[in-house]
Amino acid sequence: MKVKVKQEACIGCGACTAAADELFKINEEGVSVATTSVVPDELIDKAKDAIQSCPTDAIVEVSEDNE
C-alpha cells in the first residue's frame, strides 16, 4: 500500500497524525506530509484509519496507475 497527502486539500487538522503518527507529520507550512510513501504491512490498518479520518479527503491511497 502507498499513500500520499494532497497538499492543496490539507487543512493541517492533525487527524492523520492522531491516527498514524508513524506515517504522517505536520510540516513547517502547517500541512500534513507522509513520512513514507510505502506503508509497512503492520501499519496498513493505521493508514486506512488516517485516510478515513481526514475531513478533506487529502490522504489518498496511491496505486501504480495513479502515481
C-alpha positions in Angstrom: 0.0 0.0 0.0 1.2 3.5 -0.9 -0.2 6.8 0.4 0.2 10.5 -0.3 -1.2 13.7 1.0 -2.7 16.2 -1.5 -1.2 19.4 -0.1 -3.8 21.6 -1.7 -6.6 19.8 0.2 -4.9 19.5 3.6 -6.0 21.9 6.3 -3.5 20.7 8.9 -6.1 19.5 11.4 -3.9 16.6 12.6 -6.4 13.8 12.3 -3.9 11.8 10.3 -1.2 12.2 12.9 -3.6 11.2 15.6 -4.5 8.0 13.7 -1.0 7.2 12.4 1.8 9.3 13.7 4.3 6.8 12.4 3.2 7.7 8.9 2.3 11.4 8.9 3.6 14.6 10.3 2.7 18.3 10.1 5.3 20.2 8.3 6.6 23.8 8.7 3.8 25.1 6.5 1.2 23.6 8.8 0.0 20.8 6.5 0.5 17.1 6.7 3.1 15.1 4.8 3.5 11.4 4.6 6.8 10.3 6.2 7.0 7.3 3.8 5.2 6.6 0.6 5.2 2.8 1.1 3.2 1.7 4.2 4.7 -1.2 6.1 2.3 -4.1 6.3 2.0 -3.8 10.1 0.7 -0.1 9.7 -1.8 -0.7 6.9 -4.8 -0.5 9.3 -3.5 2.7 10.8 -3.0 4.2 7.3 -6.6 3.3 6.4 -7.8 4.9 9.6 -5.9 8.1 8.7 -7.5 8.1 5.2 -10.9 7.7 6.7 -10.3 10.3 9.4 -9.2 13.1 7.1 -12.1 15.6 6.9 -11.0 16.9 3.5 -10.0 13.6 1.8 -6.5 14.9 1.4 -4.9 11.5 2.1 -5.2 9.1 -0.7 -4.1 5.5 -1.4 -1.9 5.6 -4.5 -2.0 2.7 -7.0 0.7 2.3 -9.6 -1.8 3.5 -12.1 -2.3 7.0 -10.5 1.2 7.7 -9.1 
